[in-house]
């Protein structure tokens, strides 16, 4: 399976990228990024993208065959254009140009992640003992 990831230079997107590269079912990862990333991997391709509001034919051609996108671009302080406009533009472009090229009955999944409202120090508000649950969560992830 080929997937698209945005925000791979950030905390959430970087974690998603690291995990995706370890999943055997994911055969290719295309990162849309404003700058080069430090990771080199046989499954990884990076497209440097300055404008996330538009997608040209060359970019869409490189994304052809993708079955999903994990959108992690932006931060809690980002503008509404970055938080809402860019993912909407991507979803529209992918729906119009990538989905029709997939084999029949092959779904395209678009997952929007966000760091909005994340509290860095979770011990401030979590009930006693709950931090132990959060430490075991990665072992139960949906990716394997």
Backbone as CSV, one residue per row, in Angstrom:
resi,resn,N_x,N_y,N_z,CA_x,CA_y,CA_z,C_x,C_y,C_z
1,UNK,0.839,-1.172,0.000,0.000,0.000,0.000,0.890,1.242,0.000
2,UNK,0.505,2.216,-0.791,1.204,3.497,-0.887,0.393,4.528,-0.109
3,UNK,1.069,5.308,0.739,0.374,6.346,1.502,1.108,7.672,1.385
4,UNK,0.383,8.734,1.698,0.897,10.100,1.718,0.926,10.555,3.171
5,UNK,1.997,11.241,3.552,2.087,11.811,4.902,2.500,13.275,4.777
6,UNK,1.829,14.144,5.537,2.256,15.541,5.642,2.697,15.798,7.083
7,UNK,3.465,16.850,7.262,3.901,17.216,8.609,4.995,16.322,9.164
8,UNK,5.735,15.639,8.300,6.730,14.659,8.752,7.922,15.280,9.475
9,UNK,8.082,16.600,9.407,9.161,17.244,10.159,8.716,17.653,11.559
10,UNK,7.450,17.447,11.860,6.920,17.785,13.174,6.853,16.585,14.098
11,UNK,6.373,16.825,15.302,6.328,15.794,16.334,5.373,14.654,15.960
12,UNK,4.127,14.975,15.646,3.132,13.946,15.336,3.448,13.295,13.993
13,UNK,3.626,14.103,12.955,3.912,13.571,11.626,5.203,12.781,11.570
14,UNK,6.207,13.220,12.340,7.471,12.483,12.397,7.286,11.101,13.004
15,UNK,6.458,11.025,14.021,6.156,9.729,14.633,5.370,8.832,13.694
16,UNK,4.429,9.422,12.979,3.648,8.669,11.993,4.583,8.124,10.907
17,UNK,5.496,8.958,10.429,6.432,8.526,9.392,7.310,7.379,9.875
18,UNK,7.885,7.517,11.060,8.745,6.462,11.597,7.995,5.140,11.679
19,UNK,6.758,5.190,12.134,5.965,3.966,12.271,5.593,3.393,10.904
20,UNK,5.188,4.260,9.982,4.779,3.799,8.651,5.919,3.082,7.935
21,UNK,7.128,3.552,8.125,8.274,2.924,7.463,8.555,1.522,8.001
22,UNK,8.037,1.208,9.177,8.247,-0.113,9.787,7.144,-1.112,9.461
23,UNK,6.034,-0.627,8.915,4.887,-1.491,8.639,5.074,-2.173,7.286
24,UNK,5.088,-3.509,7.297,5.336,-4.263,6.067,4.277,-4.024,4.995
25,UNK,3.031,-3.831,5.389,1.952,-3.646,4.420,2.068,-2.325,3.672
26,UNK,2.797,-1.372,4.239,3.020,-0.091,3.563,4.288,-0.235,2.733
27,UNK,4.114,-0.185,1.426,5.237,-0.423,0.512,5.900,0.858,0.032
28,UNK,5.164,1.972,0.103,5.719,3.253,-0.321,5.098,4.374,0.501
29,UNK,5.945,5.310,0.927,5.495,6.479,1.671,5.952,7.713,0.904
30,UNK,4.995,8.568,0.557,5.316,9.828,-0.100,5.044,10.942,0.908
31,UNK,6.087,11.674,1.248,5.965,12.777,2.186,5.846,14.077,1.400
32,UNK,4.817,14.855,1.720,4.686,16.205,1.197,5.241,17.122,2.273
33,UNK,6.301,17.848,1.954,6.989,18.631,2.972,7.449,19.979,2.423
34,UNK,7.517,20.952,3.298,8.019,22.271,2.913,9.538,22.270,2.798
35,UNK,10.174,21.278,3.413,11.647,21.197,3.367,12.073,19.729,3.393
36,UNK,13.322,19.503,3.060,13.862,18.143,3.079,13.764,17.568,4.491
37,UNK,13.622,16.251,4.553,13.619,15.590,5.854,14.922,14.808,5.995
38,UNK,15.309,14.538,7.221,16.599,13.911,7.513,16.600,12.397,7.350
39,UNK,15.469,11.803,7.099,15.358,10.346,7.053,15.579,9.848,5.632
40,UNK,16.373,8.799,5.511,16.575,8.113,4.234,16.062,6.685,4.396
41,UNK,15.229,6.235,3.454,14.667,4.888,3.533,14.234,4.471,2.132
42,UNK,14.359,3.196,1.830,14.013,2.683,0.501,12.541,2.922,0.150
43,UNK,11.648,2.932,1.150,10.213,3.113,0.898,9.810,4.587,0.806
44,UNK,10.742,5.491,1.093,10.406,6.903,1.275,10.736,7.764,0.065
45,UNK,9.769,8.601,-0.304,9.976,9.612,-1.341,9.451,10.928,-0.776
46,UNK,10.200,11.999,-0.979,9.782,13.309,-0.484,9.502,14.237,-1.660
47,UNK,8.370,14.903,-1.600,8.031,15.947,-2.568,8.070,17.270,-1.813
48,UNK,8.960,18.162,-2.232,9.030,19.489,-1.606,7.887,20.315,-2.174
49,UNK,7.060,20.816,-1.268,5.840,21.520,-1.659,5.761,22.849,-0.928
50,UNK,5.731,23.914,-1.675,5.658,25.252,-1.077,4.219,25.722,-0.873
51,UNK,3.305,25.254,-1.718,1.914,25.699,-1.660,0.991,24.493,-1.492
52,UNK,0.481,24.318,-0.279,-0.397,23.181,0.001,-1.855,23.455,-0.376
53,UNK,-2.117,24.605,-0.968,-3.474,24.938,-1.386,-3.754,24.469,-2.811
54,UNK,-2.703,24.109,-3.553,-2.879,23.664,-4.936,-2.014,22.431,-5.200
55,UNK,-2.449,21.630,-6.166,-1.730,20.413,-6.554,-1.627,20.386,-8.071
56,UNK,-0.387,20.387,-8.580,-0.200,20.378,-10.028,-0.154,18.946,-10.564
57,UNK,-0.167,18.831,-11.887,-0.209,17.512,-12.533,1.010,16.661,-12.176
58,UNK,2.181,17.265,-12.085,3.392,16.504,-11.744,3.289,15.908,-10.335
59,UNK,2.827,16.720,-9.371,2.665,16.218,-8.006,1.634,15.098,-7.953
60,UNK,0.498,15.309,-8.609,-0.561,14.292,-8.606,-0.089,13.002,-9.280
61,UNK,0.736,13.138,-10.292,1.289,11.958,-10.958,2.162,11.146,-10.000
62,UNK,2.941,11.834,-9.166,3.806,11.151,-8.203,3.002,10.522,-7.061
63,UNK,1.808,11.028,-6.832,0.939,10.504,-5.769,0.011,9.394,-6.261
64,UNK,-0.026,9.181,-7.556,-0.899,8.171,-8.148,-0.666,6.814,-7.486
65,UNK,-1.760,6.121,-7.195,-1.692,4.811,-6.556,-1.773,4.869,-5.035
66,UNK,-1.756,6.059,-4.476,-1.868,6.193,-3.021,-3.263,5.779,-2.575
67,UNK,-3.307,5.049,-1.460,-4.587,4.598,-0.921,-4.980,5.350,0.337
68,UNK,-4.170,6.317,0.719,-4.525,7.070,1.904,-3.556,8.203,2.169
69,UNK,-3.992,9.088,3.038,-3.178,10.230,3.456,-3.341,10.416,4.960
70,UNK,-2.218,10.580,5.640,-2.243,10.939,7.062,-1.753,12.375,7.128
71,UNK,-2.678,13.278,7.417,-2.420,14.715,7.389,-2.053,15.198,8.790
72,UNK,-0.805,15.614,8.943,-0.313,16.074,10.251,0.321,17.450,10.162
73,UNK,0.022,18.180,9.121,0.637,19.484,8.893,0.056,20.539,9.822
74,UNK,0.914,21.344,10.407,0.468,22.453,11.241,0.765,22.235,12.701
75,UNK,0.503,23.271,13.456,0.725,23.239,14.901,-0.419,23.984,15.573
76,UNK,-0.517,23.913,16.900,-1.631,24.599,17.567,-1.718,26.093,17.240
77,UNK,-0.592,26.722,16.937,-0.615,28.148,16.630,-0.791,28.469,15.159
78,UNK,-1.002,27.466,14.326,-1.131,27.671,12.878,-2.405,28.427,12.528
79,UNK,-2.373,29.057,11.367,-3.531,29.800,10.875,-4.652,28.846,10.470
80,UNK,-5.851,29.385,10.307,-6.985,28.584,9.848,-6.736,28.044,8.442
81,UNK,-6.003,28.784,7.624,-5.680,28.297,6.281,-4.897,26.995,6.360
82,UNK,-3.923,26.937,7.272,-3.120,25.719,7.429,-3.952,24.611,8.065
83,UNK,-4.734,24.948,9.084,-5.516,23.935,9.801,-6.703,23.402,9.008
84,UNK,-7.340,24.259,8.217,-8.564,23.849,7.531,-8.456,23.937,6.010
85,UNK,-7.887,25.018,5.510,-7.827,25.226,4.064,-6.957,24.206,3.353
86,UNK,-5.768,23.970,3.889,-4.843,23.033,3.237,-5.373,21.601,3.218
87,UNK,-5.869,21.077,4.334,-6.395,19.706,4.247,-7.611,19.585,3.332
88,UNK,-8.445,20.611,3.295,-9.602,20.577,2.389,-9.150,20.578,0.934
89,UNK,-8.142,21.396,0.610,-7.616,21.445,-0.762,-7.024,20.094,-1.149
90,UNK,-6.304,19.474,-0.220,-5.703,18.165,-0.495,-6.792,17.118,-0.703
91,UNK,-7.773,17.090,0.177,-8.844,16.110,0.064,-9.594,16.266,-1.262
92,UNK,-9.831,17.497,-1.664,-10.502,17.751,-2.943,-9.648,17.245,-4.104
93,UNK,-8.362,17.584,-4.112,-7.474,17.150,-5.192,-7.348,15.633,-5.223
94,UNK,-7.198,15.017,-4.061,-7.036,13.560,-4.007,-8.318,12.851,-4.453
95,UNK,-9.466,13.379,-4.028,-10.751,12.787,-4.397,-10.984,12.887,-5.902
96,UNK,-10.631,14.020,-6.482,-10.861,14.232,-7.913,-9.846,13.511,-8.792
97,UNK,-8.594,13.407,-8.350,-7.529,12.925,-9.230,-6.947,11.559,-8.859
98,UNK,-6.906,11.221,-7.588,-6.287,9.951,-7.186,-7.310,8.829,-7.048
99,UNK,-8.424,9.114,-6.407,-9.429,8.080,-6.137,-9.948,7.423,-7.425
100,UNK,-10.261,8.187,-8.475,-10.763,7.535,-9.691,-9.754,6.581,-10.342
101,UNK,-8.479,6.721,-10.032,-7.449,5.863,-10.624,-7.221,4.581,-9.830
102,UNK,-7.810,4.483,-8.635,-7.651,3.274,-7.825,-8.521,2.147,-8.377
103,UNK,-8.104,0.905,-8.146,-8.960,-0.214,-8.572,-10.342,-0.114,-7.921
104,UNK,-11.337,-0.636,-8.598,-12.707,-0.589,-8.089,-12.795,-1.178,-6.689
105,UNK,-13.567,-0.526,-5.844,-13.809,-0.916,-4.453,-12.580,-0.768,-3.556
106,UNK,-11.543,-0.074,-4.034,-10.383,0.207,-3.187,-10.632,1.543,-2.504
107,UNK,-10.732,1.549,-1.183,-11.010,2.815,-0.497,-9.769,3.706,-0.424
108,UNK,-10.002,4.993,-0.361,-8.953,5.969,-0.073,-9.289,6.553,1.288
109,UNK,-8.333,6.486,2.204,-8.573,6.977,3.568,-7.792,8.258,3.798
110,UNK,-8.455,9.253,4.383,-7.833,10.536,4.706,-7.957,10.722,6.211
111,UNK,-6.824,10.711,6.891,-6.815,10.831,8.351,-6.214,12.177,8.715
112,UNK,-6.976,12.989,9.398,-6.527,14.313,9.817,-6.131,14.249,11.284
113,UNK,-4.865,14.533,11.567,-4.407,14.563,12.956,-4.136,16.004,13.349
114,UNK,-4.121,16.248,14.629,-3.897,17.609,15.095,-3.304,17.601,16.491
115,UNK,-2.462,18.568,16.747,-1.920,18.759,18.084,-2.718,19.787,18.868
116,UNK,-3.804,20.264,18.275,-4.646,21.261,18.921,-5.154,20.747,20.261
117,UNK,-5.071,21.543,21.281,-5.569,21.248,22.625,-4.776,20.158,23.351
118,UNK,-3.616,19.806,22.846,-2.772,18.823,23.531,-2.102,19.513,24.724
119,UNK,-2.131,18.869,25.833,-1.478,19.399,27.033,-0.147,18.677,27.185
120,UNK,0.933,19.440,27.143,2.272,18.840,27.179,2.515,18.063,28.474
121,UNK,2.097,18.609,29.600,2.316,17.944,30.884,1.014,17.266,31.305
122,UNK,0.818,16.023,30.871,-0.443,15.347,31.142,-0.615,14.971,32.603
123,UNK,0.459,14.959,33.352,0.338,14.645,34.780,-0.411,15.748,35.525
124,UNK,-0.500,16.936,34.897,-1.225,18.040,35.536,-2.697,17.729,35.697
125,UNK,-3.284,16.967,34.781,-4.727,16.785,34.836,-5.200,15.334,34.805
126,UNK,-4.313,14.391,34.561,-4.733,12.993,34.529,-4.901,12.433,35.937
127,UNK,-5.854,11.535,36.115,-6.025,10.920,37.434,-4.819,10.052,37.778
128,UNK,-4.543,9.843,39.057,-3.397,9.026,39.457,-3.442,7.643,38.812
129,UNK,-2.293,7.188,38.320,-2.189,5.875,37.706,-2.481,5.858,36.213
130,UNK,-3.104,6.910,35.685,-3.469,6.916,34.278,-2.253,7.005,33.366
131,UNK,-1.191,7.652,33.819,0.003,7.762,32.972,0.570,6.388,32.618
132,UNK,0.305,5.392,33.448,0.747,4.036,33.143,-0.005,3.486,31.925
133,UNK,-1.270,3.831,31.775,-2.047,3.414,30.612,-1.478,4.055,29.358
134,UNK,-1.114,5.332,29.426,-0.612,6.019,28.239,0.735,5.459,27.814
135,UNK,1.526,4.933,28.722,2.819,4.353,28.346,2.631,3.042,27.594
136,UNK,1.534,2.331,27.824,1.318,1.056,27.136,0.576,1.237,25.816
137,UNK,0.051,2.413,25.551,-0.728,2.639,24.328,0.025,2.307,23.041
138,UNK,1.285,2.729,22.840,1.942,2.418,21.554,1.951,0.946,21.207
139,UNK,1.974,0.081,22.176,1.982,-1.368,21.913,0.635,-1.826,21.356
140,UNK,-0.383,-1.004,21.490,-1.728,-1.369,21.028,-2.165,-0.557,19.817
141,UNK,-1.248,0.035,19.095,-1.627,0.888,17.979,-2.276,0.084,16.875
142,UNK,-3.065,0.760,16.063,-3.791,0.104,14.972,-2.883,-0.308,13.834
143,UNK,-1.650,0.188,13.803,-0.751,-0.113,12.690,0.020,-1.406,12.881
144,UNK,-0.196,-2.083,13.971,0.499,-3.376,14.080,1.131,-3.662,15.338
